[in-house]
Structure formats: structure tokens, C-alpha cells
Amino acid sequence: MTSITLTRHRVTRRLAGLMACLLPALAAAGPITFNTALPVAKGQWLMREQYIQLYRSDDTAGPGLDVHAGVLGNVLAYGVTSRLTLFAMAPWYLNKTLNAATPMGRMRLTASGIGDTQLFARYTLFQLDAPGRSFRIAPLAGVIAPTGSSHTVDRFGPLPRPFQNGTGAWGGLAGVVATYQTLAWEFDAGATYQATGTHDGYQAGAVSQLDGSFQYRLWPSRLGAGVPRFLYGVLETNLIRTDRDRTDGLDVPDSGGTQWFVSPGLQFVTMNYILETAVQIPIAQDMNGHALRDRYIFHIGFRAHFQ
């Protein structure tokens, strides 16, 4: 083996080792359809902005209800230490429209504004680093603040409680996430549970969720010198169980259910920002009664990291 070849191999090994050390600090690929496993280094701020377009309907009894919504998903996180990260997440409903068939014809209801805010902390209990790879397990817990309006009215009167931007009640959330990251691919998995209290006799159904995200570097196929720019293919899955809503202590029959989504996506990753898009496709939905079924959920947005 020539001295030039040996030198090239040493440089390649050193580059791989350096990239392994920088894995937590660089802007990295991460899940698109959930936020709990996003990577944040010590002393680093993360900001995610996503535009989310969703369509829900109920065709089980002929033309009935359908909901169209455009939502701006806002996420801000800060790495307090290498293990502790604080998150704040709040949706902003740009336009939310409910169309309902009534004996008097179609009725159109609209709403906009901020939704309820999630504030939580994530702490890495276990971390195993090796050249070119990292494995982490982190529990998380926090509160849900009732920042969204729960008393919006229009010309028809008060909007239905499930259609309001907020629940009007404080709540809590807890879960755990795990990440296995290499130079070529990353896998994130998470399990969360969230529930809110009762406000004016109404309680939204508790939500249990299992998430998985696999990101694979499509380009460049091999690491080299120069400013890092990567294109990742992303495949995610979400299994969501929502309990029935309750009104005045009684279950609402046409609410809650179980949904399974599969989401293909793409991420363009640089040192400081990530461009991303994905579409959540419902594979199976076992909803209660005439609860609305998701037809699609489209995500497009960016993430930025800064000190």
C-alpha cells in the first residue's frame, strides 16, 4: 500500500471520527411528523416552523362533516446541558373550516388563532457514543397550557367544543424517546401520553401515541471534504389512540379512535438549517361512530439551529 493511500485512509478515519464527535452539535436529520426526538446540543437553540395542511371528513353516513385546516406548527427548544433540553410547542391555526350538512343546508364554521401550548423537558438518561454512531434514551414530561380559545363564537353561536382552538383546561404529557444515529442513517422512536382536565363540563380525549422515524442519507453517497450538505430520504410511522371526549361526565359516542399513518418525506440538511417535507397517509383508521377520519396531513417547513 502506497504512502498516499495510507495517508488518505488516515484522513478518512479522522474525518469520520470528527463527524462522530460533531453529530450532536451539527444540524442533523430528525423526525418530521413529531417533535419529541429532535436533536439539540448544549447551549443551542432550535426553531422549527412547519406549515401543516390537513383534511378530515366523515362519509360513513353520506355527506356529513368535513374539516379543512392550515396550521403553522411552532417549536422552540434550548439545550440547557448536553442531557437536558427544554421545549415549547404551540400551533397557530391560520384557517380552520368546518362544513356541516344540516336540514337547512350546508353550514360553514371558521376559526383561527393560537392553540394550546405544550411545555416539557427531555432528559437523556442513557447515552452511548462510539466513532461514527450514537445511541440515546431520554424520558420527557411537561404540561399543556390552555392558551387556545375555548369560547369562540360566530354568527351561528358558540363553535362545537372539539372545533375550538383550545380545550380550556390544563393538562400533562409524558413519554420516552430513543435515537440511534450513524453517519449514514438515523432511527428515532417515541412513546407519549397526554391528557387534559375538564373545563365547562368538557374534557378532550386522552391521546396515546407511538412514533418511528427512519432517515437515510441519499446524497452524497460518501462523505468527503467541503461544507456539509446532505439529502435524506425519510420514512415515518405514527400509531395514535385517542379516547372518547367527555361532556358532563358522559362519553361522546362520535369521538376518538385508533389511527395508523405512514409518512414518506425528504430533508435537505446543512450546517445550520434543514428544509423538510412529508405527507402523512392514513393506512388504517378505526374510529368511534361518526368521528372524523383523516384523509391526509401534509407538512412542509424548516428547522434552524443557532447559539
C-alpha atoms as one frame of an Amber mdcrd trajectory, in Angstrom:
protein
   0.000   0.000   0.000   1.492   3.346  -1.021   2.118   6.196   1.382  -0.507
   8.268  -0.459  -3.123   5.556   0.101  -2.193   5.234   3.776  -2.448   8.981
   4.224  -5.851   9.051   2.539  -7.117   6.266   4.816  -5.875   8.129   7.896
  -7.593  11.324   6.755 -10.825   9.419   6.101 -10.726   7.816   9.568 -10.015
  11.163  11.212 -12.858  12.782   9.273 -15.238  10.034  10.374 -14.098  10.428
  13.967 -14.530  14.193  13.812 -18.013  13.850  12.339 -18.909  11.404  15.112
 -17.857  13.944  17.724 -19.879  16.639  15.984 -23.024  14.533  15.490 -24.945
  16.125  18.389 -23.822  19.665  17.539 -24.486  19.846  13.795 -27.914  20.391
  12.364 -28.952  16.782  11.818 -31.744  14.848  10.222 -34.630  14.135  12.564
 -38.312  13.250  12.623 -40.703  15.411  10.611 -44.152  14.452  11.934 -43.249
  14.552  15.649 -41.009  16.829  17.720 -40.062  14.934  20.872 -36.875  13.380
  19.410 -35.414  16.484  17.731 -31.638  16.787  18.363 -30.500  19.838  20.360
 -26.903  20.347  21.577 -25.786  22.108  24.769 -26.143  25.890  24.516 -28.003
  25.585  21.218 -31.408  26.961  20.239 -33.650  25.079  17.848 -36.532  26.670
  15.978 -38.917  24.679  13.797 -41.631  26.223  11.643 -43.946  23.946   9.689
 -46.994  24.617   7.583 -49.420  21.732   8.068 -52.420  21.223   5.792 -54.989
  18.642   6.862 -58.333  17.368   5.647 -60.787  15.327   7.731 -64.227  14.039
   6.860 -66.945  11.522   7.721 -68.509   9.668   4.819 -69.935   6.769   6.820
 -73.471   8.142   6.630 -73.350  10.082   3.383 -72.186  13.714   3.105 -71.803
  14.979   6.653 -68.929  16.823   8.280 -65.561  17.781   6.880 -62.752  19.926
   8.240 -60.021  21.749   6.316 -57.236  23.390   8.303 -53.993  25.216   7.625
 -51.814  25.213  10.734 -48.451  26.798  11.495 -46.575  24.482  13.860 -44.179
  26.459  16.081 -41.430  24.730  18.062 -38.688  26.344  20.154 -36.145  24.295
  22.117 -32.991  25.041  24.114 -30.189  22.712  25.184 -29.597  23.633  28.841
 -26.929  20.936  29.166 -25.750  18.076  26.964 -28.536  15.997  28.539 -31.353
  18.445  29.401 -33.461  20.108  26.697 -36.483  22.379  27.193 -39.275  22.541
  24.588 -42.183  24.896  23.868 -44.674  23.988  21.139 -47.815  25.819  20.040
 -49.947  25.564  16.889 -51.314  28.650  15.173 -54.462  27.967  13.156 -54.242
  30.163  10.074 -57.564  28.945   8.759 -59.805  26.193  10.062 -63.119  25.484
   8.372 -65.875  23.050   9.320 -68.558  22.278   6.764 -71.667  20.556   8.101
 -74.794  19.273   6.379 -77.952  20.403   8.205 -81.693  20.253   7.383 -81.356
  23.911   6.370 -78.447  23.217   4.029 -74.677  23.364   4.355 -73.326  25.314
   7.330 -69.800  26.727   7.333 -67.938  27.457  10.586 -64.494  29.056  10.795
 -61.840  29.632  13.451 -58.264  30.884  13.665 -55.670  31.777  16.279 -53.304
  30.080  18.696 -53.955  26.621  20.117 -52.918  25.107  23.443 -49.192  25.210
  24.291 -47.048  22.229  25.292 -44.104  22.914  27.622 -41.873  19.969  28.502
 -38.367  18.902  29.459 -36.408  15.992  27.967 -33.507  14.440  29.870 -31.052
  11.931  28.398 -30.693   9.163  30.979 -28.565   6.862  28.828 -26.069   7.731
  26.114 -23.541   5.516  24.349 -21.171   7.154  21.858 -18.719   5.424  19.534
 -16.854   6.515  16.393 -19.499   7.285  13.792 -22.530   6.393  15.909 -24.541
   7.408  18.969 -27.407   5.849  20.951 -29.583   7.809  23.397 -32.639   7.172
  25.570 -34.472  10.138  27.101 -37.707  10.419  29.100 -39.763  13.602  28.891
 -42.542  15.240  30.885 -44.379  18.533  30.924 -47.631  20.461  30.964 -50.250
  21.574  28.453 -51.284  25.206  28.984 -54.788  26.322  27.857 -53.599  29.176
  25.639 -56.126  28.450  22.884 -59.613  29.939  22.940 -62.393  27.594  24.081
 -65.279  30.098  23.733 -65.088  31.228  20.103 -68.458  32.207  18.623 -69.628
  33.114  15.137 -72.966  34.130  13.628 -74.378  30.669  14.392 -73.338  30.846
  18.060 -70.571  29.057  20.013 -68.412  26.723  17.928 -68.558  22.992  18.804
 -66.099  22.198  21.596 -63.928  19.786  19.536 -63.602  22.522  16.886 -62.398
  25.179  19.343 -58.693  26.079  19.193 -58.177  25.111  22.839 -59.611  22.806
  25.485 -59.803  25.461  28.214 -58.132  23.095  30.696 -54.611  22.434  31.931
 -53.120  19.060  31.110 -49.963  16.994  31.229 -47.816  14.854  28.980 -45.113
  12.246  29.498 -43.145   9.856  27.356 -39.785   8.479  26.282 -37.729   8.735
  23.087 -34.779   6.758  21.756 -32.353   7.685  18.970 -29.736   5.629  17.128
 -27.646   7.835  14.861 -24.849   6.982  12.430 -23.091   8.936   9.698 -25.366
   7.402   7.043 -28.730   6.978   8.757 -30.736   7.671  11.908 -33.673   5.990
  13.621 -35.886   7.722  16.202 -38.679   6.137  18.213 -41.011   7.644  20.778
 -43.963   6.863  23.001 -46.061   9.645  24.559 -49.263  10.079  26.525 -51.149
  13.331  27.035 -54.388  14.233  28.794 -56.208  17.390  29.859 -58.664  18.201
  32.599 -62.300  19.263  32.370 -63.482  22.787  31.542 -67.151  23.818  31.449
 -68.141  20.157  31.516 -65.982  19.209  28.511 -62.877  17.009  28.519 -60.922
  16.167  25.367 -59.962  12.521  24.951 -56.518  11.453  26.161 -54.014  10.621
  23.412 -51.527   7.726  23.401 -49.008   7.790  20.563 -46.190   5.585  19.207
 -43.863   7.165  16.631 -40.983   5.967  14.496 -38.758   7.782  12.002 -36.007
   6.413   9.735 -33.779   8.879   7.870 -31.260   7.664   5.274 -28.648   9.815
   3.548 -29.315   9.686  -0.197 -26.727  12.285  -1.211 -23.787  12.384  -1.115
 -23.353   8.622  -1.073 -19.910   9.015   0.554 -18.644  11.643   2.966 -15.937
  13.960   1.731 -14.345  17.341   2.281 -16.246  20.594   1.959 -19.230  22.247
   3.594 -21.682  19.537   4.744 -24.903  19.411   2.704 -26.995  16.263   2.746
 -30.238  14.978   1.243 -32.106  12.434   3.364 -34.996  10.190   2.471 -37.395
   9.828   5.396 -39.991   7.195   6.241 -42.097   7.592   9.381 -44.973   5.853
  11.101 -47.431   7.044  13.751 -49.886   4.918  15.728 -52.353   7.152  17.602
 -55.049   6.116  20.047 -57.495   8.845  21.116 -60.004   8.204  23.905 -63.565
   9.458  23.612 -64.281  13.041  24.594 -66.496  13.511  27.642 -69.314  16.014
  28.150 -70.900  16.431  31.588 -69.290  13.160  32.658 -70.610  11.127  29.707
 -68.654   9.736  26.757 -69.244  11.359  23.375 -70.041   8.401  21.064 -68.774
  10.007  17.847 -65.265  10.796  19.062 -61.916   9.093  19.450 -60.491   6.010
  17.809 -57.251   4.478  16.551 -55.244   5.666  13.539 -52.128   4.391  11.803
 -50.180   6.669   9.461 -47.181   6.067   7.191 -45.297   9.165   6.037 -42.695
   9.404   3.244 -40.608  12.568   3.249 -37.409  14.389   2.315 -34.942  16.538
   4.273 -32.186  18.801   2.952 -29.658  19.229   5.774 -26.929  21.876   6.108
 -24.759  23.048   8.990 -27.357  25.499  10.314 -30.753  24.728   8.812 -32.933
  21.912   7.470 -35.635  22.064   4.806 -38.219  19.291   5.129 -41.478  17.941
   3.763 -43.626  14.860   4.343 -47.173  13.642   3.858 -48.976  11.530   6.451
 -51.054   8.865   4.716 -53.701   7.069   6.799 -53.229   3.312   6.366 -55.894
   2.197   8.844 -58.462   4.096  10.924 -60.807   2.509  13.444 -62.853   5.483
  14.596 -65.756   5.519  17.034 -69.160   6.187  15.490 -69.023   9.102  13.057
 -65.756  10.571  14.360 -63.906  12.388  11.592 -61.288  10.455   9.645 -58.066
  11.999   8.368 -57.669  11.892   4.585 -54.154  13.345   4.521 -51.833  15.589
   6.548 -49.164  17.499   4.581 -46.064  19.006   6.241 -43.567  21.487   4.795
 -41.160  23.718   6.695 -37.701  24.271   8.104 -35.580  23.878  11.208 -32.789
  26.220  12.257 -30.083  25.814  14.900 -28.272  28.776  16.429 -26.252  29.649
  19.519
